[in-house]
Structures are given as C-alpha cells and as structure tokens.
C-alpha cells in the first residue's frame, strides 16, 4: 500500500488514511477505510481506478452512501469518493447530462429550472446519479430506466465507453453494472417539456409523502428489502407483527416497516442479525423470501 500511496501523491490525488466510513453513509455505520481517495475531477477518478487495478488493490466506488451498509471492521482497501464530481450538469433541449456524483435532488432541481418533466419521482431519493443508474433506482411508479438514454463509464480494460440504456439490462433494482466492474462517469436523460409550476407541485407532493411515511429523522439506508413478486415487503413485515422489532441498536421502523433504522450506536452486525431474523419470521409466517435491497460492503 505504500507504493500505492506514493503514486497517488505523485498524481496529486487527495487521500486520507483510516477514514471512518460511518461518516460517509446515511446509515452512520461502518469502520475505517484503509485509504479514502477523493478525486477532484474525472481524470483523477480514472487514474485512481487504473492505479487500483495496476497495483491489484481492492477498491469501492462511493457516492452518497445512501443504499449501503459498511462492515464494522471497515474496508481493507481503497474507497474512492466520487462526491466531488457532482457539479457537472448540462442541459441541451430535452436532454439532461449529469456526472456520476451529482445528487439526485440537484438533478431534479436542474430539470425543474429548465421546465423539463420526467424526473419528479426521483426527488427525495437520497443518492447520486451513479448510484441511481447502478441500481435502477425508482419510487412512486417511476424508475431511472424510464428516462435514461446513455451512460458513459470506465470499462475494466481502462477505456471510456458510451453505451445506450437499452444495453444495460435495466430492471427492478438492477443494471449490468452489478455484474461488471465498470465505473459510471456520467449519464444522459431524455425528458419532456412541462409546466414548471406543475413539475414543482408534483415534486412537493412526493416529498410530502416521503416526510409523512418514511423515517427521515433516523439514520437508515432507505428501503431495506426488495419488493417480492405479488406483495410489498413493508406490508409483510407489518403483518408478521415486526413493527418496532429490535436487535441491538437496529430496529424495524415504527413509521415504515420497510426501513431498518439506526436508533443510535447500531453496528453492521446488529443490522444483519435483524435482517436475518425478519427474513426468517416472514418466510415462516407468509412463505415469502425477502431479499435485501441494501448492499453490504466488507
């Protein structure tokens, strides 16, 4: 790792050692990253990824940290933070292009400012463009695949490629990036002209629903389980009497059973144990197998 750090320094790529990952995710859980790299532009990002591959160093690309659970022991390797790459938004006609680090809230506001409709569903999803494309994020009847047209990414071979959305195998909480090691750099969206007042009203309506129904006052990673075919995870969990069910500092939210929340001092082990218990009880009582939506990073 010393050689790796020297190369980062030579390339003037900022980094920190033993950075607490709990400070970089919405769950507020996780041990330290051996190295926490903070590229300031796309070229530094590509260089950092190339260095990891050249030196055979494990790495993880981190956006807003809104759908992940870091291990208590942290991450033995390099965490690359792309949040500094979040100011690049371009609008041309009905097309909106954004860097991977752009927050979804900023993306939605940019669409609103230009009177473009189609992203209202994403307002309030606590993530970045890269993360949203990676998992085909969605809410309230909309998904990224509905508006995504193309993605630029750094391929495993080290070259930057552009691929149409039709080739990304976009389906419920899935994209091809879950199987390959491509690093999403930017994405382009096709929207529709709309009335700014109507767009704002829809965004406000959906945000109000989130505030009313979701435990936004407590650390979490959003929806904990994927929606099983023919049912809703939250309804199944509630049906099994698990509202408020606890394990250590982690609990099924009293407000929305689809969320596991950090009540204070929760560990990764607490969350995983709670999820296992919930899955077992739901399976026994309803026959449904719940699959975790959050990603565990070890």
PyMOL commands that set and color helices and strands:
alter all, ss='L'
color gray80, all
select helices_A, chain A and resi 2-10+21-24+42-54+83-85+104-113+120-122+129-134+144-146+165-167+176-178+196-213+233-239+268-286
alter helices_A, ss='H'
color red, helices_A
select strands_A, chain A and resi 15-20+32-37+59-62+68-70+75-81+89-92+95-99+116-117+138-139+142-143+148-154+160-164+183-190+192-193+219-223+246-247+250-252+259-262+295-297
alter strands_A, ss='S'
color yellow, strands_A
deselect
rebuild
show_as cartoon
